[in-house]
Amino acid sequence: MYDSPPGVNREEKVLGLSKHGIIFSKSNKQKRGNEILANDKLKGHIIEIIDNQMRDNNPKCTTEVFEKLVTSGYAEDIAKKMIGAVLVEELYYVLKNEELFNEERYSCKLHELL
């Protein structure tokens, strides 16, 4: 059995799908009425991962690419979203192919943003 992701209560009910993701019913937290989009939580976690990578400077490529994106004129939140798109792609690849995280592949894809 898998644990629920942080912030997701097992008692939540799936209301359905929208073009923005899975819609859950929340009884104890108000957001967009009684609905909360799972993708909002995922986006928050992805940004948190990027913040942690930059704080720890691990992998170094995250901080390097972020700084270059901001220096070249991108807003910090946009730069993080761009890096997040690459991170999601890498996570998908790792899970789909049951491989370990490949820092070299991740770094190459991040540098393609520049």
N, C-alpha and C positions, 0 to 999 in steps of 0.2 A: 504494500500500500504506500502511496506517495503522500508526503506531507503537503498541506496547502501552501501556496506561495505566501510570503508575508503580506498581511493586510487582507487576505481573503478568508472569510469565515465559511466553514463547511456547510453552515445552515443557509447560506445564500441560495436563492433559486435563480436558475437561468430563465430569463424572460424571453430570450430570442437572440437573433443575430441582426445586426445592422451593417451598413457599409463601413462602419467604424469599428466593428468588433462584436464581441459577446456582451450582451446587456444583462447585468445581474440586478436582482432586487436586494436592496439593503434596508434592514429595519432599524439599525442603530446609527447610521451615518447618512447625512443628507448631502446629495450632490446631484444636480440635474433632477430635482424632485426626489423620487425614490429609486432612481436608476443610477448606476455607475458603469462606466465602460471599462472593461478589462484592459483595453489598449492603453487607457490613461495610466493605469497602474504599471503596465509593462514599460511605457515610455519613461515613467519616473524611475524605475529600476535600472533601465539602460543608462539614463543620465547619471544615476548614482554610481554605476560601475565605471563610467568614464571619469567622473570626479575622483573616485578612488584610485584609478589608474594614474591620473595626473598627480594626485597627492603623494602616492607612493613612488612615482616616476617608474612604474613597472606595468607594462612595457614602456620603455623610453619613447618609442615612436608615437605614442598617443600624445604626449606633451609636446613633442617636436612638431607634429602636424597641426595640433591645435594652435600653437603659437604662430606658426606660419600662416594659417588660415586667418587668424585675427589680425596679424600684421598686414595681410593682403587686403583687408577691408571687410571681412565677414564679421557680423556680430557674434559675440561669444555663444549665445544660445543657438544660433544657426550653425556655427562651427561644431558644437557638441552634437547637434542633430545629424550633421553630415558624418561625423565619426560614428555616431550611433547606428547609422544605416550600414556602415561597414562591419561594425561589431555584430549586428543581428545576422548579417550574411555569414560571418565566420561562425557564429554560434549554430546557425542552421546547418552549415556544412559539417561541423564537428558532430552534431547530434545525428544527422542523416547518415553519415559514413562511419559513425562510431569510432572516431579518431580523437587524438589529443589535440589540444589547442596548438596551432602552429604559428609561432610569433613571426617567423619570416614571411609567411603568406599574409598574415594580418598586416604587417608593416608595409609590404608591397601594395596591398589594396588601399591602405591609408594614404600612401604617397601618391597614388593615382588621383587623389582629390586635389592635389596641388597643380 
